[in-house]
Amino acid sequence: VMALLAGSFLIYARVGAPGVADLPMTERLTDLDTAARARPSQPEAEARARPFLPPATEPDARFTELMDRLRTALRERPNDIRGLSLLAENEARLGNFTAAREAQQKLVAAYGDDVPLNERVALLDLMVFTAGGFVSPEAEAVLGGILKSHPGNGAAQYYAGLLFAQSGRPDRAFPVWRRLLETSPPDAPWLPVIRDEIAALAAAAGVTYTPPAIRGPDADDIAAADEMSADERQAMIRGMVDGLADRLATDGGPPEDWARLISALGVLGETARARAIADEALAVFADNAAALATIEAAAQRLPE
């Protein structure tokens, strides 16, 4: 799956110009809606973005042969899920991003009604990346499907905020990204982009906003860990995880603590326990969309 895009070019919606009189709000919103409907299609956006994407690489002869065989096999078995997954992954690795996006679309279609959430999110990632950070109408349709079935999905909420920003609606984008910034676990992949862009987005929305400080271990934690052996560090981590689990089971806690426990158990290899705790947390925060986004983001990063 492609990494989430960074850079200020992600927010390029025109929100006003000095010396130009403001339009009445209803007229401005009508103009924005008209522009949103007329924005480039996925193929058009990909064609515009192609010169700015990483160039395709030339594989060695053996890899080229394997890719040719895979492509030939898929022409004979076009709905082979394993083959399509390998094709999407390796086309992306070669820098053939449009081919990777097409393979991922076929993979999602091959699953039918049972397509896993991670494959849908991977398709959305590829569509936006291949379009140079632009959320096309086709990508918006994929995004809408994810939000309908998983409204708390962090990646989908990130792209929803991006779409609002690109559509000239910083007033709608800002609260979405602010919620993600303030509730996502520290290793959420969208956080670096949001941290870079949130000040400009807040200003465009007419909001004064100071982002929260980045959380991390304090000096005493680092010093203590540096003096430990590998076994001692593992025991310390285990003790902290068990203590956190006991506290949440007894007293409850904020969604960030539940997400931290889920992630820690995944690192320790206790995936089944992590998933069980994620299910428990989703039930606890069933009426809190922001909390659900935090929990789901942690659960999605668990190993299969």
Disulfide bonds with the S-S distance in Angstrom:
none
